Every structure is written in C-alpha cells, then in structure tokens.
Amino acid sequence: MNEDISAKLHDIKDIVKIPDNSIFIYYALVFFSLLIFFIIIIYILKYFKNKKVNQRKLYFDALKNINYKNAKKDAYLITKNLRLLIKSDREKILANELINDLDEFKYKKDVANINTECKNKLNTLLGIIDV
C-alpha cells in the first residue's frame, strides 16, 4: 500500500508560478479614475469661473432704460455707453451722427428736453446692435 501512495506522489508536479498582475490593474484603475475625477472638477471650475457678466449687455440695458428726464445727464450717458458698445462700421457711423446731435444738450447750462429725432435715432441704433 505504501508503494501505491509513493507512486502517486511522483505524479504530482511542482508548484507553477502564475503571473499575477491584478495589483497593477488595480493601481491603473485607481490612477485613471482619479485622473477622470480631476478633469471633471477642472471643467466644472472653469464653467463657473467663466460665467462673467457681459459688459456689452450692461451698456445696452443702460441705453434701453433711459428715462429722458434730465437731458444733460442722459446725453452724457448715451455718449459714454454708445462709444463702449459699438463695434461695426455701420454702428459707428450711426453712433457718431447721434453723438453729434447730442452735443447741443451737453455743453450748455440749461438745455431743453432731448428731441424725438435723437430718441428715434437711438432706438434705431439699439435695434441694429446685437448683444
């Protein structure tokens, strides 16, 4: 009987090394997941950081909400905001015409109300400007 057991023991092969790369796969998964996490965080921060106030829209709203009660102050406000707002050549031409018309309201001590011609020019110009 001992012979049968010893014969069976000679049939057992030596322990074979199985390559185990699971630790490297684990570290690679952790690395890539952290990389993706940081990229997502960076994009979220950039999204909220770049939500700045559009200055052109503020100038446009200031021109749109003029009440025309104080002609001198309104003439200066229109001139300032138009110069900051205009971009194209057509807008520059129309704005310069309007600014030249408003000169009579700026440099005098007592001025009349802004006439309807200047108001209509301003409304036309605001209709042309894209914000």
C-alpha positions as CSV (number, residue, x, y, z in Angstrom):
1,M,0.0,0.0,0.0
2,N,2.9,2.4,0.7
3,E,4.1,1.7,-2.7
4,D,0.8,2.9,-4.3
5,I,1.0,6.2,-2.3
6,S,4.6,6.8,-3.3
7,A,3.8,6.1,-6.9
8,K,1.0,8.6,-6.8
9,L,3.3,11.2,-5.2
10,H,5.7,11.1,-8.0
11,D,2.9,12.1,-10.4
12,I,2.4,15.4,-8.6
13,K,4.0,18.2,-10.4
14,D,5.9,21.1,-8.8
15,I,4.1,24.4,-8.0
16,V,3.9,26.6,-11.0
17,K,4.1,30.3,-10.7
18,I,1.0,32.0,-12.2
19,P,1.7,35.6,-13.2
20,D,-0.5,37.8,-11.0
21,N,-0.9,41.3,-12.5
22,S,-4.0,42.2,-10.5
23,I,-2.2,44.7,-8.3
24,F,-1.0,46.6,-11.4
25,I,-4.5,46.5,-12.9
26,Y,-5.9,47.8,-9.6
27,Y,-3.4,50.7,-9.5
28,A,-4.1,51.6,-13.1
29,L,-7.8,51.7,-12.4
30,V,-7.3,53.9,-9.4
31,F,-5.0,56.2,-11.4
32,F,-7.4,56.6,-14.3
33,S,-10.4,57.1,-12.1
34,L,-8.6,59.9,-10.2
35,L,-7.4,61.4,-13.5
36,I,-11.0,61.5,-14.8
37,F,-12.3,62.9,-11.5
38,F,-9.8,65.7,-11.6
39,I,-10.6,66.5,-15.2
40,I,-14.3,66.7,-14.4
41,I,-13.5,69.0,-11.4
42,I,-11.4,71.3,-13.6
43,Y,-14.1,71.6,-16.2
44,I,-16.7,72.4,-13.5
45,L,-14.5,75.1,-12.1
46,K,-13.8,76.6,-15.5
47,Y,-17.6,76.6,-16.2
48,F,-18.4,78.6,-13.1
49,K,-15.4,80.8,-13.4
50,N,-16.2,81.8,-17.0
51,K,-19.7,82.9,-16.2
52,K,-18.8,86.5,-16.2
53,V,-21.2,89.5,-16.7
54,N,-21.4,90.6,-20.3
55,Q,-20.4,94.2,-20.2
56,R,-21.9,95.0,-23.6
57,K,-25.3,93.8,-22.3
58,L,-25.0,96.1,-19.4
59,Y,-24.3,99.1,-21.7
60,F,-27.2,98.1,-23.9
61,D,-29.6,97.8,-21.0
62,A,-28.4,101.2,-19.7
63,L,-29.2,102.8,-23.0
64,K,-32.6,101.0,-23.3
65,N,-33.7,102.1,-19.8
66,I,-33.0,105.9,-20.2
67,N,-36.0,107.9,-19.0
68,Y,-35.1,111.2,-20.7
69,K,-35.9,113.4,-17.7
70,N,-32.5,115.1,-17.3
71,A,-31.4,115.9,-20.8
72,K,-27.8,116.8,-20.0
73,K,-27.1,113.7,-17.9
74,D,-28.8,111.5,-20.4
75,A,-26.8,112.9,-23.3
76,Y,-23.5,112.1,-21.5
77,L,-24.8,108.7,-20.6
78,I,-25.8,107.9,-24.2
79,T,-22.4,109.1,-25.5
80,K,-20.4,107.1,-23.0
81,N,-22.3,103.9,-23.4
82,L,-22.5,104.1,-27.2
83,R,-18.8,104.5,-27.5
84,L,-18.3,101.4,-25.4
85,L,-21.0,99.4,-27.2
86,I,-20.4,100.0,-30.9
87,K,-18.3,97.5,-32.9
88,S,-19.1,97.6,-36.7
89,D,-18.6,100.4,-39.1
90,R,-22.3,100.9,-39.7
91,E,-22.9,101.2,-36.0
92,K,-20.0,103.7,-35.7
93,I,-21.5,105.9,-38.4
94,L,-24.9,106.0,-36.8
95,A,-23.5,106.5,-33.3
96,N,-21.3,109.4,-34.5
97,E,-24.4,111.1,-36.0
98,L,-26.3,110.6,-32.8
99,I,-23.4,111.9,-30.7
100,N,-23.1,115.0,-32.9
101,D,-26.8,115.6,-32.5
102,L,-26.5,115.3,-28.7
103,D,-23.7,117.9,-28.5
104,E,-26.2,120.7,-28.2
105,F,-27.5,119.1,-25.0
106,K,-24.1,118.6,-23.3
107,Y,-22.2,121.9,-23.1
108,K,-24.9,124.4,-22.1
109,K,-26.0,125.2,-18.6
110,D,-29.8,125.0,-19.3
111,V,-31.0,122.7,-22.0
112,A,-34.3,121.6,-23.3
113,N,-35.5,118.0,-23.3
114,I,-34.0,115.6,-25.9
115,N,-36.0,115.8,-29.1
116,T,-37.8,112.9,-30.7
117,E,-35.3,112.8,-33.6
118,C,-32.5,111.8,-31.2
119,K,-34.7,109.4,-29.4
120,N,-35.7,107.7,-32.7
121,K,-32.0,107.6,-33.8
122,L,-31.1,105.9,-30.5
123,N,-33.9,103.4,-30.8
124,T,-32.9,102.6,-34.4
125,L,-29.3,102.1,-33.3
126,L,-30.4,99.9,-30.4
127,G,-32.4,97.8,-32.9
128,I,-29.3,97.3,-35.1
129,I,-26.9,96.4,-32.3
130,D,-26.6,92.7,-31.5
131,V,-25.9,91.9,-27.9
